[in-house]
């Protein structure tokens, strides 16, 4: 199950990076996000997997597809090619860095904690509303969402004569 | 009951491999593409990879911190949603000002 969802996430990410057309990349992104939601479920994070499904797969993807439809098609043609070399030059060192980090981490890791398979929704709701835990970030994130809502409406409206 | 729980904890390395591969592919997407929407997609991949890492490592650590990783991931999702909405608004506005969404073309901020 882990390798199925992990394969979905990896294949989706690879297709996003390599697909020639923007719409195909958007649907590959859906595959990748679904894989990540499944990985959350394999980690016992059931609520988080549902949130991932709702917000990412259901929401952000729709935003992307609207963005694709509202922009010109000739601006969305394949723009790989000239920048492959810089891309490789950036990506390969990061990959090497990751593997080095893992070499160091694997030696220092303690054995895995025992698995508790309890539903997490209740615990997350409690943690969000406890004053000494996540109440302030929770309220601030509602402020951020309000600002983003107003700001994106302001940005995306069509100005008269503009 | 959580779906499919109790399986993945033994291979933290697999989660780390997948999240770092997604991170690298996201960086590759952001660097190689000139289209602004592709750049946003790369950013989403990177954010997802980071959130997955948070959850996997917190689960491995266990105890009272196991939930903290999930909380971080939830806040990452909240901020990513806000970021995507605002960034796509900016992309549309960019397209109204310039006839392109190629991120290397626009060269001025005002009119």
HADDOCK unambig.tbl for C-alpha pairs under 7 A between the chains (distance, minus, plus):
assign (segid A and resid 2 and name CA) (segid B and resid 8 and name CA) 6.40 0.50 0.50
assign (segid A and resid 6 and name CA) (segid B and resid 18 and name CA) 6.41 0.50 0.50
assign (segid A and resid 10 and name CA) (segid B and resid 18 and name CA) 6.54 0.50 0.50
assign (segid A and resid 10 and name CA) (segid B and resid 22 and name CA) 6.38 0.50 0.50
assign (segid A and resid 13 and name CA) (segid B and resid 22 and name CA) 5.94 0.50 0.50
assign (segid A and resid 13 and name CA) (segid B and resid 25 and name CA) 6.27 0.50 0.50
assign (segid A and resid 14 and name CA) (segid B and resid 25 and name CA) 6.36 0.50 0.50
assign (segid A and resid 17 and name CA) (segid B and resid 25 and name CA) 6.20 0.50 0.50
assign (segid A and resid 17 and name CA) (segid B and resid 28 and name CA) 6.75 0.50 0.50
assign (segid A and resid 17 and name CA) (segid B and resid 29 and name CA) 4.86 0.50 0.50
assign (segid A and resid 41 and name CA) (segid B and resid 2 and name CA) 6.86 0.50 0.50
assign (segid A and resid 41 and name CA) (segid B and resid 3 and name CA) 5.71 0.50 0.50
assign (segid A and resid 41 and name CA) (segid B and resid 4 and name CA) 6.08 0.50 0.50
assign (segid A and resid 41 and name CA) (segid B and resid 5 and name CA) 6.48 0.50 0.50
assign (segid A and resid 42 and name CA) (segid B and resid 3 and name CA) 6.99 0.50 0.50
assign (segid A and resid 42 and name CA) (segid B and resid 4 and name CA) 5.07 0.50 0.50
assign (segid A and resid 42 and name CA) (segid B and resid 5 and name CA) 4.94 0.50 0.50
assign (segid A and resid 42 and name CA) (segid B and resid 7 and name CA) 6.39 0.50 0.50
assign (segid A and resid 42 and name CA) (segid B and resid 8 and name CA) 5.70 0.50 0.50
assign (segid A and resid 43 and name CA) (segid B and resid 5 and name CA) 5.87 0.50 0.50
assign (segid A and resid 43 and name CA) (segid B and resid 8 and name CA) 5.92 0.50 0.50
assign (segid A and resid 43 and name CA) (segid B and resid 9 and name CA) 6.74 0.50 0.50
assign (segid A and resid 43 and name CA) (segid B and resid 56 and name CA) 6.67 0.50 0.50
assign (segid A and resid 43 and name CA) (segid B and resid 59 and name CA) 6.88 0.50 0.50
assign (segid A and resid 44 and name CA) (segid B and resid 2 and name CA) 5.55 0.50 0.50
assign (segid A and resid 44 and name CA) (segid B and resid 3 and name CA) 6.89 0.50 0.50
assign (segid A and resid 44 and name CA) (segid B and resid 5 and name CA) 4.58 0.50 0.50
assign (segid A and resid 44 and name CA) (segid B and resid 6 and name CA) 6.98 0.50 0.50
assign (segid A and resid 46 and name CA) (segid B and resid 2 and name CA) 5.20 0.50 0.50
assign (segid A and resid 46 and name CA) (segid B and resid 3 and name CA) 6.55 0.50 0.50
assign (segid A and resid 48 and name CA) (segid B and resid 70 and name CA) 6.81 0.50 0.50
assign (segid A and resid 48 and name CA) (segid B and resid 74 and name CA) 6.83 0.50 0.50
assign (segid A and resid 60 and name CA) (segid B and resid 81 and name CA) 6.51 0.50 0.50
assign (segid A and resid 60 and name CA) (segid B and resid 84 and name CA) 6.79 0.50 0.50
assign (segid A and resid 67 and name CA) (segid B and resid 88 and name CA) 6.28 0.50 0.50
assign (segid A and resid 71 and name CA) (segid B and resid 95 and name CA) 6.88 0.50 0.50
assign (segid A and resid 75 and name CA) (segid B and resid 100 and name CA) 5.96 0.50 0.50
assign (segid A and resid 75 and name CA) (segid B and resid 101 and name CA) 6.28 0.50 0.50
assign (segid A and resid 75 and name CA) (segid B and resid 102 and name CA) 6.78 0.50 0.50
assign (segid A and resid 76 and name CA) (segid B and resid 35 and name CA) 6.39 0.50 0.50
assign (segid A and resid 79 and name CA) (segid B and resid 33 and name CA) 5.32 0.50 0.50
assign (segid A and resid 79 and name CA) (segid B and resid 34 and name CA) 5.80 0.50 0.50
assign (segid A and resid 79 and name CA) (segid B and resid 35 and name CA) 6.99 0.50 0.50
assign (segid A and resid 80 and name CA) (segid B and resid 32 and name CA) 5.64 0.50 0.50
assign (segid A and resid 80 and name CA) (segid B and resid 33 and name CA) 5.64 0.50 0.50
assign (segid A and resid 83 and name CA) (segid B and resid 32 and name CA) 4.75 0.50 0.50
assign (segid A and resid 84 and name CA) (segid B and resid 32 and name CA) 5.63 0.50 0.50
assign (segid A and resid 87 and name CA) (segid B and resid 28 and name CA) 5.09 0.50 0.50
assign (segid A and resid 87 and name CA) (segid B and resid 31 and name CA) 5.23 0.50 0.50
assign (segid A and resid 87 and name CA) (segid B and resid 32 and name CA) 5.23 0.50 0.50
assign (segid A and resid 88 and name CA) (segid B and resid 28 and name CA) 6.97 0.50 0.50
assign (segid A and resid 91 and name CA) (segid B and resid 24 and name CA) 5.55 0.50 0.50
assign (segid A and resid 91 and name CA) (segid B and resid 27 and name CA) 6.35 0.50 0.50
assign (segid A and resid 91 and name CA) (segid B and resid 28 and name CA) 5.65 0.50 0.50
assign (segid A and resid 94 and name CA) (segid B and resid 24 and name CA) 6.60 0.50 0.50
assign (segid A and resid 95 and name CA) (segid B and resid 24 and name CA) 6.23 0.50 0.50
assign (segid A and resid 98 and name CA) (segid B and resid 20 and name CA) 6.51 0.50 0.50
assign (segid A and resid 112 and name CA) (segid B and resid 9 and name CA) 6.69 0.50 0.50
assign (segid A and resid 112 and name CA) (segid B and resid 10 and name CA) 6.68 0.50 0.50
assign (segid A and resid 112 and name CA) (segid B and resid 60 and name CA) 4.92 0.50 0.50
assign (segid A and resid 112 and name CA) (segid B and resid 61 and name CA) 6.38 0.50 0.50
assign (segid A and resid 113 and name CA) (segid B and resid 60 and name CA) 5.67 0.50 0.50
assign (segid A and resid 113 and name CA) (segid B and resid 61 and name CA) 5.75 0.50 0.50
assign (segid A and resid 113 and name CA) (segid B and resid 62 and name CA) 4.89 0.50 0.50
assign (segid A and resid 115 and name CA) (segid B and resid 6 and name CA) 5.77 0.50 0.50
assign (segid A and resid 117 and name CA) (segid B and resid 1 and name CA) 6.89 0.50 0.50
assign (segid A and resid 117 and name CA) (segid B and resid 2 and name CA) 6.41 0.50 0.50
assign (segid A and resid 117 and name CA) (segid B and resid 5 and name CA) 6.19 0.50 0.50
assign (segid A and resid 117 and name CA) (segid B and resid 6 and name CA) 6.60 0.50 0.50
assign (segid A and resid 118 and name CA) (segid B and resid 1 and name CA) 6.09 0.50 0.50
assign (segid A and resid 118 and name CA) (segid B and resid 2 and name CA) 6.58 0.50 0.50
assign (segid A and resid 119 and name CA) (segid B and resid 1 and name CA) 5.42 0.50 0.50
assign (segid A and resid 119 and name CA) (segid B and resid 2 and name CA) 5.51 0.50 0.50
assign (segid A and resid 145 and name CA) (segid B and resid 82 and name CA) 5.90 0.50 0.50
assign (segid A and resid 148 and name CA) (segid B and resid 82 and name CA) 5.40 0.50 0.50
assign (segid A and resid 148 and name CA) (segid B and resid 86 and name CA) 6.06 0.50 0.50
assign (segid A and resid 151 and name CA) (segid B and resid 86 and name CA) 6.61 0.50 0.50
assign (segid A and resid 152 and name CA) (segid B and resid 85 and name CA) 6.07 0.50 0.50
assign (segid A and resid 152 and name CA) (segid B and resid 86 and name CA) 4.67 0.50 0.50
assign (segid A and resid 152 and name CA) (segid B and resid 89 and name CA) 5.28 0.50 0.50
assign (segid A and resid 155 and name CA) (segid B and resid 89 and name CA) 5.28 0.50 0.50
assign (segid A and resid 155 and name CA) (segid B and resid 90 and name CA) 6.12 0.50 0.50
assign (segid A and resid 155 and name CA) (segid B and resid 93 and name CA) 6.48 0.50 0.50
assign (segid A and resid 156 and name CA) (segid B and resid 89 and name CA) 4.57 0.50 0.50
assign (segid A and resid 156 and name CA) (segid B and resid 90 and name CA) 6.94 0.50 0.50
assign (segid A and resid 156 and name CA) (segid B and resid 92 and name CA) 6.21 0.50 0.50
assign (segid A and resid 156 and name CA) (segid B and resid 93 and name CA) 6.06 0.50 0.50
